[in-house]
């Protein structure tokens, strides 16, 4: 099972000091987080993509390219690559380039994002978000799998005799996760193609997460990719840890109360009860995280959000030390102990996809056994 961290890259005032990092300081802090993640034995670093304040990661491949040059094992990913407002041609070429530079240590999570105004900034209509995501992804699959593409669609100019450069490393496209917190159509799309499904459940209750993951698993099996329990699932989570629960809550409470994404809303206690946020001891984080599989099934990737709400980078690095040294080793052991032998323990990587050969299902534009579902374009 893969464990890692993701960042949303917010620039937030530290409520205990009334100071905020500069954009440059925040970007450098994200780089430090990635290096520390590899140092403490985590598997994945993922960055969001945002084009509005107070967030800074507007260019994920630039950030991940720098991290690739400074790391050896860390899997590089995104917490959202905007499939709606980015041109599929640019996604194909940017992430293929990152594949080559990182030696294949890259996958990406596609999503629509949660900022409505971003659509007109890039000449798109937010009301067309779902069909735009479907069409753009199908074009992306073709660009990564066909040497010459002739294409016309609804949302961009046609392509005639187009070849994306560079081609994917070893002729093998990156593995794709479809990220969604609220759209069953995206769970359907992930199941149709046999891709991964990432439910960033940091704001959602158990019942909603269970429903979304179940739909994806059912559609994964329906389209002939394997049993429902073999579908590739990832989950999010938020934690803050200290030696005692009281100490963790005492330190974290001012950050929670003033956070731009959930501050001034439900109390810390209400939020930890209804969502996966865990503020307490490492043992409490272990117990809570192991419980995710009780409603989501055995899954393959767990990402934690640690660096948000104005927490100082030194504190985040301390949290990474605790996560990597005390929490993740126990989670690895316990998740694998309970996992049935026929259920994948890890998501596909470049190495495993290459080993599967050029005729493996991953290389198909259209799934061989799929029946065209309503709402998924061809």
C-alpha positions as CSV (number, residue, x, y, z in Angstrom):
1,X,0.0,0.0,0.0
2,X,1.2,3.5,-0.8
3,X,1.3,6.2,1.8
4,X,2.1,9.9,1.2
5,X,1.1,13.5,1.6
6,X,-0.7,16.0,-0.5
7,X,-0.6,19.8,-0.4
8,X,-3.1,22.4,-1.5
9,X,-0.5,25.1,-1.2
10,X,-2.5,27.7,0.7
11,X,-0.8,30.9,1.9
12,X,-2.5,31.4,5.2
13,X,-1.8,33.7,8.1
14,X,-0.5,31.9,11.2
15,X,-3.1,32.9,13.8
16,X,-0.6,32.5,16.6
17,X,1.9,35.0,15.1
18,X,-0.3,37.0,12.7
19,X,2.3,36.5,10.0
20,X,2.1,34.7,6.6
21,X,4.8,33.3,4.4
22,X,5.5,34.9,1.1
23,X,4.6,33.0,-2.1
24,X,8.3,32.1,-2.5
25,X,8.5,30.9,1.1
26,X,5.4,28.8,0.7
27,X,6.7,27.2,-2.5
28,X,10.0,26.4,-0.9
29,X,8.2,24.9,2.1
30,X,6.4,22.6,-0.2
31,X,9.7,21.4,-1.6
32,X,11.0,20.8,1.9
33,X,7.9,18.7,2.6
34,X,8.6,16.5,-0.4
35,X,12.2,15.9,0.6
36,X,11.2,15.1,4.2
37,X,8.5,12.7,2.9
38,X,11.1,10.7,1.1
39,X,13.5,10.9,4.0
40,X,11.0,9.4,6.5
41,X,10.0,6.6,4.1
42,X,6.7,7.8,2.6
43,X,5.9,6.8,-1.0
44,X,4.0,9.7,-2.6
45,X,4.0,13.5,-2.8
46,X,1.1,15.1,-4.5
47,X,0.4,18.7,-5.2
48,X,-2.9,20.5,-6.0
49,X,-3.4,22.9,-8.9
50,X,-4.9,26.3,-8.2
51,X,-5.1,29.5,-10.1
52,X,-6.4,31.8,-7.4
53,X,-5.2,33.3,-4.1
54,X,-4.6,32.2,-1.5
55,X,-3.0,29.2,-3.3
56,X,0.3,29.1,-5.1
57,X,0.7,25.8,-7.0
58,X,-0.5,26.9,-10.4
59,X,2.2,24.9,-12.2
60,X,2.4,21.4,-10.9
61,X,4.8,20.0,-13.4
62,X,7.3,22.7,-12.6
63,X,7.2,21.9,-8.9
64,X,7.3,18.2,-9.5
65,X,10.1,18.5,-11.9
66,X,12.2,20.2,-9.3
67,X,11.3,17.5,-6.8
68,X,12.2,14.8,-9.3
69,X,15.7,16.2,-9.6
70,X,16.2,16.1,-5.8
71,X,14.6,12.7,-5.0
72,X,15.2,9.1,-6.0
73,X,12.2,7.0,-4.9
74,X,9.3,9.3,-4.3
75,X,6.3,8.9,-6.5
76,X,5.2,12.2,-7.9
77,X,1.5,12.9,-8.3
78,X,-1.1,15.6,-8.3
79,X,-3.9,16.2,-5.9
80,X,-5.8,17.6,-8.9
81,X,-4.8,18.2,-12.5
82,X,-7.6,20.3,-14.0
83,X,-8.9,18.2,-16.9
84,X,-11.6,20.9,-17.6
85,X,-9.5,24.0,-18.0
86,X,-6.2,22.6,-19.2
87,X,-5.8,21.7,-22.8
88,X,-5.5,17.9,-23.1
89,X,-2.6,18.4,-25.6
90,X,-0.6,20.4,-22.9
91,X,-1.4,17.8,-20.2
92,X,-0.2,15.0,-22.5
93,X,3.1,16.7,-23.3
94,X,3.8,18.1,-19.8
95,X,3.3,14.9,-18.0
96,X,5.1,12.8,-20.6
97,X,8.0,15.1,-20.2
98,X,7.8,14.7,-16.4
99,X,7.8,10.9,-16.9
100,X,11.1,11.1,-18.8
101,X,12.7,13.4,-16.3
102,X,11.7,11.4,-13.3
103,X,12.4,8.0,-14.7
104,X,8.7,7.1,-14.7
105,X,8.0,8.2,-11.1
106,X,4.8,10.0,-12.0
107,X,1.0,9.5,-12.1
108,X,-1.7,12.1,-12.0
109,X,-5.1,12.7,-10.5
110,X,-7.6,14.4,-12.9
111,X,-10.4,16.5,-11.5
112,X,-12.7,19.4,-12.3
113,X,-11.5,21.5,-9.3
114,X,-13.8,23.3,-6.8
115,X,-13.3,26.9,-8.0
116,X,-16.0,28.0,-10.3
117,X,-14.4,31.2,-11.5
118,X,-11.4,29.3,-12.9
119,X,-13.5,28.3,-15.9
120,X,-14.0,31.7,-17.6
121,X,-10.4,32.6,-16.8
122,X,-9.4,29.8,-19.2
123,X,-12.3,30.4,-21.7
124,X,-14.5,27.6,-20.4
125,X,-18.1,27.5,-19.1
126,X,-18.5,26.0,-15.6
127,X,-21.9,24.7,-16.6
128,X,-20.2,22.4,-19.0
129,X,-17.8,20.9,-16.5
130,X,-18.8,17.3,-16.6
131,X,-19.1,16.8,-20.4
132,X,-15.9,18.8,-20.8
133,X,-14.1,16.5,-18.3
134,X,-15.3,13.4,-20.2
135,X,-14.4,14.7,-23.7
136,X,-11.0,16.1,-22.7
137,X,-10.0,12.8,-21.0
138,X,-10.9,10.7,-24.0
139,X,-8.7,12.9,-26.1
140,X,-5.9,12.7,-23.6
141,X,-6.1,8.9,-23.8
142,X,-5.7,9.0,-27.5
143,X,-2.8,11.5,-27.4
144,X,-0.9,9.1,-25.1
145,X,-1.8,5.9,-27.0
146,X,-1.9,6.8,-30.8
147,X,1.2,8.1,-32.7
148,X,-1.0,10.3,-35.0
149,X,-4.3,11.7,-33.9
150,X,-7.1,13.0,-36.0
151,X,-9.8,14.4,-33.7
152,X,-12.7,16.7,-33.6
153,X,-15.0,17.4,-30.6
154,X,-17.2,20.0,-29.0
155,X,-14.8,21.9,-26.8
156,X,-11.6,22.6,-28.7
157,X,-10.3,23.1,-32.2
158,X,-9.9,19.9,-34.3
159,X,-6.6,18.1,-34.6
160,X,-5.3,16.8,-37.9
161,X,-2.3,14.5,-38.2
162,X,-1.2,15.6,-34.7
163,X,1.6,13.9,-32.8
164,X,2.2,14.8,-29.1
165,X,5.8,15.1,-28.1
166,X,7.5,13.6,-26.2
167,X,5.7,10.2,-26.4
168,X,5.1,8.6,-23.0
169,X,8.2,7.0,-21.5
170,X,8.7,3.4,-22.8
171,X,5.5,3.8,-24.8
172,X,3.5,3.6,-21.5
173,X,1.2,6.4,-20.4
174,X,1.1,7.4,-16.8
175,X,-1.5,5.8,-14.5
176,X,-4.4,8.1,-14.0
177,X,-6.6,8.6,-11.0
178,X,-10.0,10.3,-11.3
179,X,-10.6,12.5,-8.3
180,X,-14.0,13.4,-7.2
181,X,-15.8,14.3,-4.0
182,X,-19.3,14.7,-5.2
183,X,-19.8,13.5,-8.9
184,X,-21.0,10.0,-9.5
185,X,-20.3,10.6,-13.2
186,X,-16.6,10.7,-12.5
187,X,-16.8,7.5,-10.5
188,X,-18.5,6.0,-13.6
189,X,-15.8,7.3,-15.8
190,X,-13.0,5.8,-13.7
191,X,-14.8,2.5,-13.7
192,X,-15.3,2.6,-17.4
193,X,-11.6,3.0,-18.2
194,X,-10.4,0.8,-15.4
195,X,-8.4,3.7,-13.9
196,X,-8.0,4.6,-10.3
197,X,-10.6,6.5,-8.2
198,X,-9.5,8.9,-5.5
199,X,-12.1,10.1,-3.1
200,X,-10.6,13.0,-1.2
201,X,-12.9,12.5,1.7
202,X,-11.5,15.2,4.0
203,X,-14.7,17.1,4.1
204,X,-17.2,14.3,3.8
205,X,-18.9,11.9,6.1
206,X,-18.5,8.1,6.0
207,X,-21.9,7.5,4.3
208,X,-21.0,9.7,1.3
209,X,-17.5,8.3,0.9
210,X,-18.9,4.8,1.1
211,X,-21.5,5.5,-1.6
212,X,-19.0,7.1,-4.0
213,X,-16.4,4.3,-3.7
214,X,-19.1,1.6,-4.0
215,X,-20.3,3.1,-7.2
216,X,-16.8,3.1,-8.7
217,X,-16.2,-0.4,-7.6
218,X,-19.5,-1.6,-9.1
219,X,-18.7,0.1,-12.5
220,X,-15.1,-1.2,-12.5
221,X,-16.5,-4.8,-12.3
222,X,-19.3,-4.0,-14.7
223,X,-16.9,-3.0,-17.4
224,X,-14.8,-6.2,-17.0
225,X,-11.7,-4.9,-15.3
226,X,-11.9,-7.4,-12.4
227,X,-13.8,-7.9,-9.2
228,X,-15.2,-4.9,-7.4
229,X,-12.8,-5.5,-4.5
230,X,-9.9,-5.4,-7.0
231,X,-10.6,-1.8,-8.1
232,X,-7.9,0.8,-7.4
233,X,-9.0,3.2,-4.7
234,X,-7.2,6.1,-3.0
235,X,-8.4,8.1,0.0
236,X,-7.5,11.4,1.7
237,X,-7.1,12.3,5.3
238,X,-6.1,15.1,7.6
239,X,-4.1,14.6,10.9
240,X,-2.4,16.6,13.6
241,X,-0.5,14.6,16.2
242,X,1.0,15.2,19.7
243,X,1.8,13.0,22.7
244,X,-1.8,13.5,24.1
245,X,-5.1,14.3,22.5
246,X,-5.4,17.4,24.7
247,X,-2.1,18.7,23.6
248,X,-2.8,18.1,19.9
249,X,-6.2,19.9,20.1
250,X,-4.7,22.8,22.2
251,X,-2.0,23.4,19.5
252,X,-4.1,22.8,16.4
253,X,-7.4,24.6,17.5
254,X,-6.4,28.2,16.5
255,X,-5.2,26.9,13.1
256,X,-8.5,25.0,12.6
257,X,-10.6,27.9,13.7
258,X,-9.0,30.3,11.3
259,X,-8.4,28.0,8.3
260,X,-9.8,29.5,5.0
261,X,-11.4,26.2,4.0
262,X,-13.3,25.3,7.1
263,X,-12.7,28.0,9.8
264,X,-15.6,29.8,11.3
265,X,-17.8,26.8,10.7
266,X,-18.3,23.6,12.6
267,X,-16.2,23.2,15.8
268,X,-13.1,21.1,15.8
269,X,-14.9,18.4,17.7
270,X,-17.8,18.4,15.3
271,X,-15.6,18.3,12.3
272,X,-13.4,15.4,13.7
273,X,-16.6,13.4,14.5
274,X,-18.1,13.8,11.0
275,X,-15.0,13.7,8.8
276,X,-11.7,11.8,8.7
277,X,-9.8,14.7,10.4
278,X,-8.0,13.2,13.4
279,X,-6.4,15.4,16.0
280,X,-4.8,13.3,18.7
281,X,-2.1,10.8,19.3
282,X,-0.3,8.6,16.7
283,X,-2.3,5.6,18.1
284,X,-5.5,7.5,17.5
285,X,-4.5,8.3,13.9
286,X,-3.6,4.6,13.3
287,X,-7.0,3.4,14.7
288,X,-9.0,6.0,12.7
289,X,-7.1,5.4,9.4
290,X,-7.5,1.6,9.7
291,X,-11.2,2.1,10.0
292,X,-11.4,3.7,6.5
293,X,-11.2,0.2,5.0
294,X,-14.3,-0.8,7.0
295,X,-16.5,1.3,4.7
296,X,-14.3,1.9,1.6
297,X,-12.9,-1.7,1.3
298,X,-9.3,-2.6,0.9
299,X,-7.6,0.2,-0.9
300,X,-4.2,1.1,-2.4
301,X,-3.2,4.7,-1.6
302,X,-3.6,6.8,1.4
303,X,-2.6,10.5,1.3
304,X,-2.6,12.8,4.3
305,X,-2.9,16.6,4.4
306,X,-0.5,18.1,6.9
307,X,0.6,21.5,5.7
308,X,-2.4,23.8,5.7
309,X,-4.1,26.5,7.8
310,X,-0.9,28.5,8.4
311,X,1.0,25.8,10.2
312,X,4.8,26.6,10.3
313,X,7.0,24.5,8.0
314,X,9.0,23.3,11.1
315,X,5.8,22.0,12.7
316,X,4.8,20.2,9.4
317,X,8.2,18.6,9.3
318,X,7.8,17.3,12.8
319,X,4.4,15.9,11.8
320,X,6.1,14.1,8.9
321,X,8.6,12.6,11.2
322,X,5.8,11.2,13.4
323,X,3.8,10.0,10.4
324,X,6.8,8.3,8.8
325,X,8.4,6.8,11.9
326,X,5.5,5.9,14.1
327,X,2.3,5.7,12.1
328,X,2.9,4.5,8.6
329,X,4.9,1.4,9.5
330,X,2.0,0.2,11.7
331,X,-0.5,1.0,9.0
332,X,1.4,-0.9,6.3
333,X,1.6,-4.0,8.5
334,X,-2.1,-3.9,9.5
335,X,-3.6,-3.1,6.2
336,X,-1.6,-5.9,4.5
337,X,-2.5,-8.4,7.2
338,X,-6.2,-8.0,6.5
339,X,-5.9,-7.7,2.7
340,X,-7.1,-10.8,0.7
341,X,-4.5,-12.3,-1.5
342,X,-6.4,-11.5,-4.8
343,X,-6.7,-7.7,-4.0
344,X,-3.9,-5.5,-5.3
345,X,-1.7,-4.1,-2.5
346,X,-0.4,-1.2,-4.6
347,X,-1.7,0.9,-7.5
348,X,0.0,0.3,-10.9
349,X,3.4,2.0,-11.3
350,X,5.4,2.7,-14.4
351,X,7.5,-0.5,-13.7
352,X,4.5,-2.8,-13.4
353,X,2.7,-1.2,-16.4
354,X,5.8,-1.7,-18.6
355,X,6.1,-5.3,-17.4
356,X,2.6,-6.0,-18.3
357,X,3.5,-5.5,-22.0
358,X,2.3,-3.5,-24.9
359,X,-0.9,-5.5,-25.3
360,X,-2.1,-4.9,-21.7
361,X,-5.5,-3.2,-21.2
362,X,-3.7,0.0,-20.0
363,X,-2.7,0.7,-23.6
364,X,-6.2,0.6,-25.0
365,X,-8.0,3.8,-25.8
366,X,-11.4,2.1,-25.3
367,X,-11.7,-0.8,-22.8
368,X,-12.0,-4.0,-24.7
369,X,-15.0,-5.3,-22.8
370,X,-16.7,-2.0,-22.0
371,X,-20.2,-1.2,-23.1
372,X,-20.7,2.5,-23.8
373,X,-22.5,3.9,-20.8
374,X,-24.7,6.9,-20.8
375,X,-22.7,10.1,-20.2
376,X,-19.3,8.7,-21.2
377,X,-18.3,9.9,-24.6
378,X,-16.5,7.9,-27.3
